[in-house]
Amino acid sequence: MRAPNGRQLLASGLRRLAQSFTLRSLQEWRGYVKSSGLSIQQYIVLMQLLHGGSCGVRQIGEKLEVSSPAASQLVNRLVEAGLAERSEGREDRRARRVSLTEKGRGLVSRGFGGHFRWVDEMAARIDAADRAAVLGVLPSLLRAEETLAAHAPAAHAGAGRTPAGRRERRGGRA
């Protein structure tokens, strides 16, 4: 059996780091959502509105893989809590758009701030020499990731899979 080469060792270390970051991030995110009093689905709607801008209830339902009535109920609760608002569509006044309120934007933004606080704490535990070494290689790692994202955007969007991770069938939903 051959000893792993440098590329294999790097890939192994990056996988371990990615797994650790993912687990820690999910734990922090879940804790924040729970403390906010919102359901996971409600918080996902808020994040969708923050990152994707206003949209219709139908798009929210598609993203969450729930029916339009179920999505409408989620949106109603967010509107009642003052976290989202409905407005008329620009081209079609019958089409209702859902967008974040300042209160909703603040809740999600605070979540991201706390969500990555542990990264700051981890960086503080790295001594100056190791920090300099990481900073030296960080631009290369970021460029490599950006190159992957640019050449395989479907892979980042869960190509061929529904948001719940199931394979899509031809012409429709899983």
Backbone as CSV, one residue per row, in Angstrom:
resi,resn,N_x,N_y,N_z,CA_x,CA_y,CA_z,C_x,C_y,C_z
1,MET,0.836,-1.179,0.000,0.000,0.000,0.000,0.885,1.248,0.000
2,ARG,0.553,2.165,-0.916,1.354,3.378,-1.028,0.948,4.416,0.017
3,ALA,1.931,5.181,0.436,1.662,6.277,1.377,0.924,7.383,0.619
4,PRO,0.012,8.083,1.294,-0.720,9.168,0.629,0.230,10.283,0.202
5,ASN,-0.057,10.873,-0.968,0.770,11.988,-1.417,0.238,13.295,-0.822
6,GLY,0.932,14.380,-1.097,0.557,15.677,-0.529,-0.852,16.111,-0.900
7,ARG,-1.249,15.851,-2.146,-2.588,16.238,-2.581,-3.653,15.453,-1.823
8,GLN,-3.414,14.154,-1.624,-4.367,13.331,-0.881,-4.453,13.769,0.576
9,LEU,-3.304,14.093,1.166,-3.296,14.563,2.557,-4.041,15.889,2.690
10,LEU,-3.821,16.792,1.730,-4.529,18.077,1.754,-6.021,17.855,1.623
11,ALA,-6.436,17.022,0.655,-7.862,16.746,0.461,-8.470,16.135,1.718
12,SER,-7.750,15.230,2.358,-8.238,14.604,3.580,-8.408,15.640,4.697
13,GLY,-7.418,16.510,4.844,-7.505,17.564,5.860,-8.635,18.541,5.573
14,LEU,-8.810,18.905,4.310,-9.897,19.818,3.936,-11.259,19.169,4.171
15,ARG,-11.389,17.867,3.868,-12.648,17.163,4.144,-12.960,17.179,5.638
16,ARG,-11.938,16.895,6.445,-12.143,16.891,7.906,-12.558,18.278,8.397
17,LEU,-11.907,19.301,7.880,-12.249,20.674,8.260,-13.664,21.024,7.795
18,ALA,-14.012,20.645,6.563,-15.353,20.928,6.040,-16.420,20.223,6.869
19,GLN,-16.177,18.977,7.232,-17.129,18.240,8.062,-17.307,18.911,9.420
20,SER,-16.199,19.311,10.012,-16.249,19.972,11.307,-16.998,21.305,11.212
21,PHE,-16.674,22.094,10.187,-17.344,23.383,9.992,-18.839,23.184,9.764
22,THR,-19.184,22.198,8.950,-20.594,21.949,8.656,-21.346,21.564,9.918
23,LEU,-20.805,20.628,10.670,-21.464,20.185,11.893,-21.609,21.339,12.881
24,ARG,-20.537,22.063,13.104,-20.586,23.177,14.051,-21.560,24.254,13.596
25,SER,-21.536,24.567,12.292,-22.439,25.584,11.760,-23.896,25.170,11.914
26,LEU,-24.189,23.906,11.612,-25.563,23.428,11.751,-26.021,23.462,13.206
27,GLN,-25.131,23.094,14.124,-25.483,23.138,15.543,-25.783,24.571,15.986
28,GLU,-24.929,25.495,15.591,-25.130,26.908,15.955,-26.420,27.440,15.334
29,TRP,-26.632,27.118,14.055,-27.815,27.592,13.344,-29.085,27.049,13.999
30,ARG,-29.092,25.749,14.292,-30.264,25.134,14.915,-30.566,25.769,16.277
31,GLY,-29.519,26.006,17.052,-29.708,26.644,18.357,-30.287,28.045,18.230
32,TYR,-29.795,28.811,17.245,-30.306,30.167,17.064,-31.762,30.146,16.625
33,VAL,-32.079,29.277,15.686,-33.460,29.198,15.202,-34.382,28.828,16.353
34,LYS,-33.985,27.851,17.140,-34.800,27.421,18.277,-35.005,28.575,19.259
35,SER,-33.950,29.329,19.535,-34.065,30.444,20.484,-34.915,31.589,19.935
36,SER,-35.050,31.665,18.617,-35.846,32.744,18.010,-37.339,32.480,18.132
37,GLY,-37.715,31.231,18.436,-39.128,30.886,18.534,-39.756,30.540,17.189
38,LEU,-38.953,30.532,16.135,-39.456,30.195,14.811,-39.212,28.724,14.510
39,SER,-39.974,28.211,13.558,-39.702,26.851,13.077,-38.544,26.934,12.082
40,ILE,-37.939,25.787,11.808,-36.862,25.730,10.822,-37.383,26.243,9.477
41,GLN,-38.587,25.814,9.081,-39.138,26.239,7.795,-39.358,27.748,7.759
42,GLN,-39.851,28.336,8.836,-40.045,29.784,8.864,-38.710,30.511,8.696
43,TYR,-37.694,30.013,9.372,-36.383,30.659,9.278,-35.801,30.508,7.878
44,ILE,-36.017,29.347,7.256,-35.551,29.143,5.880,-36.230,30.140,4.948
45,VAL,-37.511,30.408,5.151,-38.216,31.404,4.336,-37.559,32.770,4.510
46,LEU,-37.248,33.133,5.740,-36.596,34.428,5.981,-35.243,34.497,5.283
47,MET,-34.467,33.406,5.348,-33.164,33.398,4.670,-33.346,33.481,3.155
48,GLN,-34.353,32.782,2.632,-34.635,32.838,1.201,-34.956,34.271,0.789
49,LEU,-35.751,34.966,1.579,-36.111,36.351,1.264,-34.904,37.278,1.385
50,LEU,-34.041,37.024,2.361,-32.846,37.850,2.525,-31.914,37.699,1.330
51,HIS,-31.687,36.474,0.910,-30.703,36.220,-0.147,-31.272,36.305,-1.555
52,GLY,-32.561,36.001,-1.709,-33.146,35.994,-3.047,-34.066,37.160,-3.325
53,GLY,-34.348,37.956,-2.320,-35.261,39.076,-2.509,-36.711,38.626,-2.446
54,SER,-37.592,39.569,-2.686,-39.017,39.265,-2.588,-39.408,38.222,-3.626
55,CYS,-40.450,37.475,-3.313,-40.934,36.442,-4.227,-42.381,36.137,-3.876
56,GLY,-42.998,35.297,-4.670,-44.365,34.886,-4.425,-44.436,33.699,-3.480
57,VAL,-45.614,33.474,-2.942,-45.834,32.354,-2.034,-45.569,31.035,-2.763
58,ARG,-45.921,30.969,-4.034,-45.703,29.737,-4.805,-44.227,29.372,-4.843
59,GLN,-43.349,30.378,-5.050,-41.907,30.107,-5.076,-41.412,29.622,-3.713
60,ILE,-41.967,30.165,-2.664,-41.597,29.726,-1.318,-41.994,28.266,-1.130
61,GLY,-43.207,27.930,-1.554,-43.669,26.546,-1.458,-42.801,25.592,-2.252
62,GLU,-42.404,26.016,-3.454,-41.539,25.167,-4.282,-40.193,24.941,-3.609
63,LYS,-39.630,25.997,-3.044,-38.330,25.886,-2.394,-38.380,24.932,-1.203
64,LEU,-39.459,25.001,-0.445,-39.601,24.165,0.748,-40.245,22.815,0.448
65,GLU,-40.693,22.641,-0.794,-41.411,21.427,-1.185,-42.664,21.218,-0.346
66,VAL,-43.432,22.292,-0.206,-44.722,22.217,0.469,-45.774,22.802,-0.467
67,SER,-47.012,22.521,-0.177,-48.106,23.041,-1.000,-48.205,24.561,-0.846
68,SER,-48.872,25.184,-1.800,-49.085,26.636,-1.699,-49.872,27.014,-0.445
69,PRO,-50.919,26.245,-0.075,-51.609,26.592,1.180,-50.692,26.507,2.407
70,ALA,-49.821,25.490,2.441,-48.893,25.374,3.579,-47.899,26.526,3.577
71,ALA,-47.410,26.902,2.400,-46.488,28.040,2.298,-47.197,29.316,2.717
72,SER,-48.450,29.446,2.328,-49.227,30.630,2.701,-49.375,30.728,4.217
73,GLN,-49.594,29.601,4.888,-49.687,29.604,6.347,-48.362,30.027,6.981
74,LEU,-47.239,29.531,6.433,-45.924,29.938,6.942,-45.756,31.453,6.806
75,VAL,-46.096,31.956,5.623,-45.960,33.392,5.367,-46.881,34.180,6.289
76,ASN,-48.115,33.711,6.494,-49.045,34.403,7.389,-48.454,34.573,8.779
77,ARG,-47.823,33.505,9.293,-47.221,33.583,10.633,-46.070,34.593,10.666
78,LEU,-45.285,34.627,9.595,-44.178,35.595,9.531,-44.707,37.022,9.430
79,VAL,-45.777,37.217,8.679,-46.387,38.544,8.560,-46.959,38.972,9.913
80,GLU,-47.669,38.065,10.578,-48.236,38.359,11.904,-47.154,38.715,12.916
81,ALA,-45.970,38.109,12.788,-44.856,38.385,13.701,-44.098,39.645,13.302
82,GLY,-44.480,40.266,12.181,-43.799,41.481,11.734,-42.455,41.218,11.074
83,LEU,-42.201,39.973,10.662,-40.911,39.620,10.063,-40.928,39.677,8.541
84,ALA,-42.122,39.593,7.963,-42.284,39.659,6.506,-43.522,40.480,6.207
85,GLU,-43.627,40.915,4.959,-44.809,41.666,4.534,-45.193,41.254,3.128
86,ARG,-46.479,41.412,2.840,-46.993,41.137,1.502,-47.242,42.471,0.805
87,SER,-47.024,42.468,-0.499,-47.319,43.668,-1.292,-47.809,43.232,-2.663
88,GLU,-48.414,44.172,-3.387,-48.900,43.878,-4.737,-47.731,43.770,-5.694
89,GLY,-47.880,42.888,-6.675,-46.874,42.774,-7.712,-46.867,44.013,-8.588
90,ARG,-45.747,44.353,-9.188,-45.647,45.554,-10.014,-46.436,45.433,-11.310
91,GLU,-46.304,44.278,-12.000,-46.989,44.097,-13.272,-48.430,43.625,-13.087
92,ASP,-48.637,42.778,-12.098,-49.949,42.193,-11.856,-50.320,42.441,-10.401
93,ARG,-51.289,43.328,-10.186,-51.640,43.690,-8.809,-52.247,42.523,-8.039
94,ARG,-52.730,41.504,-8.772,-53.287,40.335,-8.094,-52.177,39.450,-7.525
95,ALA,-50.999,39.536,-8.129,-49.866,38.726,-7.658,-49.290,39.373,-6.406
96,ARG,-49.261,38.619,-5.341,-48.748,39.142,-4.073,-47.287,38.738,-3.914
97,ARG,-46.460,39.691,-3.539,-45.037,39.449,-3.295,-44.817,39.426,-1.787
98,VAL,-43.879,38.615,-1.366,-43.511,38.533,0.050,-42.087,39.056,0.169
99,SER,-41.860,39.922,1.132,-40.513,40.450,1.359,-40.261,40.572,2.851
100,LEU,-38.991,40.732,3.185,-38.595,40.900,4.592,-38.901,42.301,5.077
101,THR,-39.260,42.390,6.340,-39.323,43.691,6.993,-37.949,43.958,7.608
102,GLU,-37.731,45.137,8.109,-36.461,45.424,8.801,-36.287,44.494,10.002
103,LYS,-37.385,44.218,10.697,-37.318,43.308,11.847,-36.869,41.908,11.398
104,GLY,-37.411,41.424,10.287,-37.024,40.121,9.758,-35.582,40.104,9.298
105,ARG,-35.177,41.176,8.617,-33.790,41.288,8.149,-32.832,41.288,9.339
106,GLY,-33.180,41.990,10.388,-32.338,42.039,11.584,-32.221,40.680,12.254
107,LEU,-33.335,39.950,12.329,-33.318,38.632,12.957,-32.384,37.686,12.210
108,VAL,-32.482,37.660,10.881,-31.623,36.772,10.102,-30.173,37.231,10.178
109,SER,-29.940,38.535,10.096,-28.568,39.058,10.155,-27.910,38.749,11.491
110,ARG,-28.653,38.904,12.576,-28.109,38.557,13.898,-27.791,37.067,13.961
111,GLY,-28.618,36.271,13.324,-28.378,34.828,13.290,-27.062,34.501,12.613
112,PHE,-26.771,35.174,11.501,-25.506,34.923,10.816,-24.334,35.424,11.642
113,GLY,-24.508,36.531,12.334,-23.435,37.043,13.189,-23.074,36.050,14.284
114,GLY,-24.068,35.505,14.948,-23.829,34.539,15.999,-23.427,33.185,15.452
115,HIS,-23.928,32.879,14.284,-23.683,31.602,13.633,-22.189,31.369,13.386
116,PHE,-21.459,32.443,13.112,-20.032,32.302,12.812,-19.130,32.858,13.906
117,ARG,-19.687,33.179,15.058,-18.869,33.682,16.164,-17.783,32.677,16.541
118,TRP,-18.103,31.400,16.437,-17.136,30.352,16.775,-15.924,30.388,15.860
119,VAL,-16.090,30.877,14.624,-14.950,30.980,13.707,-13.957,32.009,14.257
120,ASP,-14.470,33.127,14.765,-13.601,34.140,15.375,-12.867,33.570,16.583
121,GLU,-13.590,32.789,17.389,-12.970,32.173,18.559,-11.890,31.179,18.146
122,MET,-12.134,30.421,17.091,-11.139,29.472,16.610,-9.908,30.219,16.091
123,ALA,-10.119,31.282,15.331,-8.992,32.051,14.794,-8.138,32.624,15.922
124,ALA,-8.765,33.010,17.017,-8.033,33.563,18.150,-7.137,32.511,18.816
125,ARG,-7.446,31.238,18.647,-6.669,30.163,19.267,-5.483,29.713,18.422
126,ILE,-5.330,30.272,17.236,-4.223,29.907,16.356,-3.076,30.875,16.592
127,ASP,-1.882,30.348,16.860,-0.744,31.229,17.169,-0.319,32.010,15.915
128,ALA,0.473,33.050,16.131,0.835,33.994,15.070,1.519,33.324,13.884
129,ALA,2.416,32.393,14.123,3.136,31.728,13.023,2.172,30.893,12.174
130,ASP,1.294,30.126,12.816,0.326,29.326,12.066,-0.691,30.213,11.364
131,ARG,-1.064,31.313,12.013,-2.007,32.251,11.398,-1.409,32.819,10.111
132,ALA,-0.122,33.166,10.141,0.555,33.687,8.947,0.590,32.629,7.842
133,ALA,0.832,31.374,8.215,0.861,30.292,7.223,-0.522,30.103,6.587
134,VAL,-1.558,30.128,7.409,-2.923,29.976,6.886,-3.263,31.157,5.977
135,LEU,-2.929,32.356,6.410,-3.212,33.537,5.582,-2.459,33.486,4.259
136,GLY,-1.284,32.868,4.261,-0.514,32.745,3.029,-1.163,31.835,2.009
137,VAL,-1.833,30.786,2.472,-2.443,29.810,1.561,-3.937,30.085,1.334
138,LEU,-4.556,30.881,2.165,-5.986,31.136,2.069,-6.417,31.671,0.700
139,PRO,-5.719,32.640,0.113,-6.139,33.106,-1.215,-6.171,31.980,-2.253
140,SER,-5.218,31.078,-2.188,-5.181,29.955,-3.121,-6.377,29.034,-2.908
141,LEU,-6.729,28.764,-1.659,-7.891,27.926,-1.360,-9.180,28.582,-1.845
142,LEU,-9.311,29.878,-1.615,-10.509,30.586,-2.051,-10.622,30.608,-3.576
143,ARG,-9.492,30.818,-4.267,-9.517,30.788,-5.744,-9.908,29.413,-6.247
144,ALA,-9.379,28.372,-5.619,-9.709,27.003,-6.038,-11.203,26.746,-5.869
145,GLU,-11.767,27.188,-4.766,-13.199,27.003,-4.534,-14.006,27.810,-5.541
146,GLU,-13.605,29.043,-5.812,-14.321,29.875,-6.788,-14.265,29.257,-8.174
147,THR,-13.142,28.658,-8.537,-13.009,27.995,-9.834,-13.965,26.812,-9.919
148,LEU,-14.041,26.033,-8.851,-14.986,24.911,-8.821,-16.413,25.408,-8.984
149,ALA,-16.765,26.450,-8.256,-18.123,26.986,-8.312,-18.447,27.517,-9.708
150,ALA,-17.478,28.166,-10.359,-17.707,28.734,-11.685,-17.858,27.647,-12.746
151,HIS,-17.143,26.550,-12.590,-17.174,25.493,-13.603,-18.234,24.434,-13.348
152,ALA,-18.783,24.397,-12.180,-19.809,23.397,-11.861,-20.906,24.008,-11.004
153,PRO,-21.571,25.067,-11.498,-22.591,25.714,-10.661,-23.728,24.792,-10.284
154,ALA,-24.063,23.823,-11.135,-25.155,22.904,-10.814,-24.824,22.048,-9.600
155,ALA,-23.560,21.730,-9.418,-23.166,20.913,-8.268,-23.467,21.637,-6.971
156,HIS,-23.349,22.958,-6.969,-23.623,23.726,-5.750,-25.107,23.891,-5.513
157,ALA,-25.902,23.724,-6.562,-27.344,23.881,-6.419,-28.043,22.536,-6.233
158,GLY,-27.268,21.456,-6.050,-27.867,20.150,-5.853,-28.382,19.577,-7.162
159,ALA,-27.565,19.645,-8.194,-27.958,19.244,-9.548,-28.736,17.941,-9.557
160,GLY,-29.910,18.020,-10.172,-30.718,16.826,-10.325,-31.408,16.381,-9.054
161,ARG,-31.330,17.182,-8.025,-31.968,16.801,-6.770,-32.940,17.880,-6.343
162,THR,-33.956,17.462,-5.633,-34.895,18.403,-5.059,-34.245,18.993,-3.816
163,PRO,-34.803,20.066,-3.249,-34.202,20.632,-2.034,-34.089,19.630,-0.891
164,ALA,-34.935,18.618,-0.860,-34.861,17.625,0.213,-33.836,16.546,-0.092
165,GLY,-33.164,16.655,-1.256,-32.105,15.726,-1.573,-32.545,14.517,-2.386
166,ARG,-33.843,14.443,-2.759,-34.311,13.320,-3.573,-34.038,13.596,-5.034
167,ARG,-33.809,12.534,-5.802,-33.587,12.653,-7.234,-34.865,13.125,-7.912
168,GLU,-34.757,14.075,-8.848,-35.925,14.523,-9.603,-36.210,13.554,-10.721
169,ARG,-37.488,13.357,-11.012,-37.883,12.571,-12.165,-38.015,13.500,-13.349
170,ARG,-37.982,12.928,-14.535,-38.157,13.736,-15.740,-39.495,14.451,-15.686
171,GLY,-39.437,15.723,-16.020,-40.665,16.499,-16.156,-41.365,16.833,-14.856
172,GLY,-40.691,16.726,-13.740,-41.414,17.141,-12.548,-40.732,16.801,-11.260
173,ARG,-41.569,16.681,-10.256,-41.092,16.527,-8.897,-40.742,15.082,-8.601
174,ALA,-40.005,14.911,-7.515,-39.576,13.568,-7.104,-40.732,12.802,-6.509
